[in-house]
């Protein structure tokens, strides 16, 4: 099955800093999602982005499907951005969304 | 409305108890999912329902029994669980399970503790 790798595993930022989170996947994908899991466990949809670039406020994402990676950009980080960021990919071979191991982000005031 | 609801938020049960987790969505989605998530790990798929029929069982022990009474509701019946089954149980839904419109939306989860 598809392998999904995220880097870096942990990231510590000062409030106001920018960051880039990376997701590599081993096969062609039909679906690529980015989620933010808050400290209470809720998985919040950030982007559904199998290809191209999308922006939502301070967050943006780019997926280069031909090179099998996706990037999540966080600008002017806030303490509420803290949590775990997952990317998850779906190849269309079955109904399974394969998750990466996650990136733990801590934004300090 | 992109909301999936789950009840209860927290559940503590003994190994001999029978309990159920409930999940509901009103987005008209035809695929629903149960995931299990242990601390500091990604969610792991347990079951997939597509058009109210079980389409995937990821070799889950029979002490977990899913049920899909209608297209909006998904239950997970629990019986004779073990302490290692303690985890966050997440429900998700998507428009369908195999087509291009399968963006998944997750509920807030049920945090289960088995004593």
Interface residues (C-beta under 8 A of the other chain):
Chain A: X30 X31 X33 X35 X40 X41 X42 X43 X45 X48 X86 X88 X90 X92 X94 X95 X96 X97 X99 X100 X101 X102
Chain B: X2 X31 X37 X41 X42 X43 X45 X48 X50 X55 X56 X88 X90 X97 X98 X100 X102 X103 X104 X105 X106 X108 X109 X111
